[in-house]
Structure formats: structure tokens, C-alpha cells
Amino acid sequence: MRELHGSVDDWLVSLAALPGEIGGLLAAPPADQDLRGYRHTLREICQQPLTWLETASRMSARAAVIEASLAAVDSDGALGAVVLTGSGSSLYAGECLSLALQSALGIPVQPVSAGMVLTHPTGCLSARLPSLMVSFARSGNSPESCGAVDAVREALPACRHLVITCSGQGRLATRYRDDPRVATVVLDDRTCDRSLVMTSSFTNMVLAGQVLGMTRDPDGYRARGATLARLGGELLLRYADALARVARAEYRSAVYLGSGCRYGSARESALKMLEMTAGEVTTFPETYLGLRYGTTGRPEHRYTWRA
């Protein structure tokens, strides 16, 4: 397994020089890539291993800030809860994290959509126990992003907030600079996807959120980021052609399976397929046991798939 080094641009140049699917697509002139509609998407998929290294370094450097946010959940010996919020892919990032963080922190950690927090803030967070709301967002400019934070600040003024976003210019990153209750961490601008679909932003927010369970082990956290980056690089180098063959097969539906923290990944994968095929491929996320029940339970509960 090769060590990753250099810049994102260096890594992409090295991929473009390789034979096979990714090399051919990356080596095409930018105008041709734009005409075929994949320039930003492919670059943002391929750059992920290098951006993970940057995110691991950036988040470990902010470990003290994040630990201070978590300390607010333990007030006068009363342990509270953490809510992970966002919309769409940003929510799914929280779903990838919640069970692992709950195990690491020993307190309830719950993913809740930003829309639900916006309309029902006191139903999503307790007014009696100390709470931390972690908001994930790519741009931070969607109406729910600031709306959820504003609703909680008004209804539950004692709640602390941690913002993890990919854009330093978005409203979520800039609106609360003078509020001591809100701590903000901005990831590298490269992770703020220009493509229609979220790829770099999703994986980097998941990696960034993992630091909440490792604030006292920044070296271990950086090592985890390095391991993931090496594995991601190997996946692109060794299996891109095989993945391309599967992607070009004739199919009209796709089921993505994942249990525990991986269910968030399944939901995100299903959304990517739906977005990138303009709805032509029917997608469905499920847990392994959930699919088993749906296919072996009572007849009226069985899923029916038609090619």
C-alpha cells in the first residue's frame, strides 16, 4: 500500500497518467469534461484521499476547541446529550457518526434533520439537560442551516453549538462569530463541492465528526485519517475499472445495504445514484436485517423488485 504525499493537484495528475477508466476521463480536455458533465464530480471523487489527510490535521489542531464544546454537555455533573443535525447528505453524515460517538462518549448522541430541529426545537433537545448541537453543512447557505441554529438559540439559550462546514463564506460559518455559544470549524475549501452531488464534502464531514470521540487522542485521530487516505487511494488505483464495469451494466434499480453507522452511508449512496442518474435508476437503502425481514416476512411485507 503506497504512502500518499504531495498536493491534490499532484495526485490528480498522477491519476490522469494511468491507463484505464479514471486516467482516460481525467486526461480529457476540461472543455470535453464540461460537455460530458463530469469535470467537477470526477475531480471531487478522486481528490478525497488527499483531502482526508488535510481534514485529519485540521481537526486534530482544533481538538481543544471541540473538547470545550463537549464539556458543556457535562454541567454540574448532569450529563446531557449531543444532537447531530444537517439536511440531506449532511444529515446522513451525522447518521454515520451517531452510534460510534455514543459509544465513545458514553452519552446519548442522536442524528436529527435540521428541518425537524427548525420546527420542533424543544422536542429535539432537552430544556432540562445540557446539550450540544453539532451542525454539518457543505455551504451553510440552505435556509435550514441557520434556521435550526436560530430556533435553538431562541428556545434553548443554554444549548451550545458546534458548526462543521466546508465553506468559510457561508452564512452558517459567518453569522455566529460573535456568539460565544457557537464554535465553528471550517474545512478546506476544496471539500466544498462544486458538483451537483456531495462527495468530498460528505466524506470529509464524517471524518471531521469522528474527532468528537477522539479529542484526547489527536495522534490516533491523525493516524486514522492517514489509514483511510491510503485505503481510499488504493481503491481508486486498483478497482476503478471494475467499478466502471459494474456501473455500465444494465440495471434499473439498486439497493444499498448498511447496518449501524453504515446505514448513513447506504442512505447517502442511494441518494448519489438517484441524483447522478436523474432519477432513472430506482434506489433504496436498508439495513441487512431490515431487508431480510422485507423479503422473508409475511407476503404483504415483501419487497418486489422488477428489472
N, C-alpha and C positions, 0 to 999 in steps of 0.2 A: 504494500500500500504506500503510494508516494506521499511525501510531505507537500502541503500546499504552501506556496510563497509567492511574493510579488503582488502586483495590483490586480484589481478586477479586469482592467483592460488587457494586461499581460495574459491573464488566464483565458480570456475570450479569444485573444489572438492565437493562443496555443490550441484551443479547441477548433478554431476555424481552419487550422492547418492539417487537421486529422482527416483521414478518409472516412467515409460513412455519412450517416444522416445529418448529424449536428454540424460536422465540418462543412458539408455542402450548403446547408442553409445559412450558416454564419458567414461563409465566404462570398455569398451572393452580394451584388452591389446594394447599398442601402435603398436606392430607388426601387429596385426589384422586390426587396423585402417589404417595403411600404405597400407596393402594388398588391402583393400577396397577403398583406395584412398580419405579418407575424413579427416585424422587426423588434418592437418593444417587448412583446411577450417572450420570445425566444431568449433575448438577452437577459431578461429578468429571471427566467427559469435557470439559465446556465450560470449566472453570477452568484447564485445562492451560497455555495460553499465558502467563497471568499468573504461575502458579507456576514456570514455567521462568525467568522473569526473577529471581525470588527465589532459586532454586537456583543460577543462574549467579553471582549476587552473593555468596551464602553460601559457595560452594565456592572462588571466587577469593580470598575472605578467609582461607580455610584452606589456601591453596596451600603455605605454608611447612611446615605440619604434614604435608601429603601428600608433599611432596618429601623430608622427613626419613624418612618410611616407605619411600619408594622408594630412598633412599640405602643402606638396609640390604641391598638386593639386590646392591650393588657393594661387597663386603667384601674388602679386601686385593687388589684388582684381579681378583677372581674374580667374574665376572658370573653371577648366578643366574637365577631365573625368578619370574614372577608367576602366581598361580592366582586366578581369579575364581570365586567359589562362591556358591551360593544354591539354593533349591528352587523348582521350577515357574517362575513368571514372573520371579522374582529370578535364576534361572539363565539364563533367556533374555536378561535384561538384560546379563549377562556375555558371552553369545554375540554380542550386538550390538556389543560393545566389543573383543573379543579381537584380531581381526586388525588393526584400526586402531591399538590400543595397541602391539601388537608391532612394527608399522612405525615408530611414533613413538619408542618406547623402545629399539629395537634388541636386545631380549632376548625369550626365549620368554614368551608370555602365553597361558594355557590356561584355558578355562572347564571347570569340573568340578562336578558336582552335590554339594550338601552331604551327601547320603546316602552318596555314594561316598567322600568325604573322611572321614566318620564311621567307615565300616567298613574303609577301606584308607588311612589317612593317609600311611604311608611309601611307598605305591605312587603317590600323587598328588603328593607333594612330595619333593624330594631331601634326603637327610640330609647330603650332602657339599657341596652348593652353597647359598649364601644364598638365602632365599626370602621372598616377601611373599604372604600370603593376604588377598585382599580379599573380605569377606563382605557381600553385599547382602541386605537383608531389609526387608519392609514393616513388620511389627510387631516382628519379632525374638523372637517367643514360640513359634515352632514348635520341636519337640524337636530337629530337625537343626541349627537356627541356632547354639545354644550347644554342642550336642554335637560339631559339626565343629571348632569352635574349641578345645574342651576336649581332643579327641582329638589335635589337632596340638600343643597346648601340652605335652601329656604325652609324645608320641612324638618331637617335634622341637622341643625347648625354644628353639633358636636362631632359629626362624622368627618373623618379625614379622607383625603383623596390622593391617589397616585395616578398620574397620566403617563401612559406609554404610547408614543405616537411616532410615525415615520416622517412627519413634516413639521419643521420648526416655524413655518409661516402660517400654519393652520390656526383656526380660531381656538381650538382646544389647547394648543400649546402657548398661545399668547394672551388669552383672555384672563387668566388667573394668576398672572405673575406677581401681583401684589397681595394675594391671599395666602397667609401662612398655613392655611389648612390644606393647600393643594401643592404637591410636589410633582414636578414634570421632568420626564426623561425623554429626550428626542433621539431617535436612532439616526444612523447615517442617511443622508438624503437619497442615496442610491436605492434604499429599500422602499421609497415612496413610489410605487409602481406607476408608470405612465400608461401601461396597457389597460385594457378594459377589465382584465381579470387580475385578482390579487394573487401573487405568487411569492416574490421576495418579502413583501410586507407581512404576509401570513406567517411564514416560517420564522422570520426574524422576531415577530412579536411573541410567538410561542417560546423561542429560545430566551428572549428577554424576560418573559414572565417567570421562567424557571429560577431566576435568581432570587425570587422571594423565598424559596425554600433553602437557599444556599448562601445567605448573606454573610455567614460566619466562616465560609469556606470559599473565598474568591478564587484561590488557586485551583481547587477542584472544579469550580464552575468554568473557569477558562479551559481547563483540560477537557471537560465535557464538550465545550464548543469546538475545540480542535479535533476531537474524535469524530464528532458529527460532520465537520467540514471534510475530513479525509474520506469518510464513508460516502458523503454526497458527491465528492469529486469522482470516486471510483464508480459510483452508479452511473454518472454521466459518461465516463470514459469506456466502461465495459458493456453497458446494457442499453445504450440509446438505440442502437439498431434493432434489438429485439423488441423494445417498447414500440418503436415505429411500426414494426410489422404487425403487432397486435392492434395498434391504433388504426391501421388501414384495413383491418378485416371488416367483413360485412356484418354489422350488428345494429340493432335498433334500440336496445336497452342495455343498461349497465347497472349492476348492483355493487355497492361498496360496503364492505363489512369491517367493523371495528368495535371492540368492546373496551370498557373502561375509558381511559384517556384517549384511546384511539378512535372512539366514536366521533369525537370532534373532527378528526382527520377524515373519517368517512363522509361526514356531512359536507366538509369543505371540498372533498374530491367530487362528490355528486354535483355540487354547485358549479365547479370548474367545468365538468363535462357539459352541463346544461348551458352554461354561458358560451363555451367555445364551439359548440355545435349549433348555436342559435335555437336551442330547444328541439332539434331534430332527433336527438337521442334521449329517450326516457331514462331518467336516473332515479336511484332510490338508495338511501343509506339505511343501514340496520346493524344491530348487534348480531353476533353469531347465534346466541340463543334465541334472540328475537326472530331471526329468520327461520330457525328450526321450528319454533312454535308456529310460525305463519305457514310453514309448508307441511307440517305433520300433525297439526292440531285438527280441530273439527272442520268439516268441509267448508262451512261458511266463513272460516277464518283464513283459508289457504290463499296465498298469493298466486295469481295466474300471470304468466309471462308469455308473450307472443312475439316471436321474431318478426 
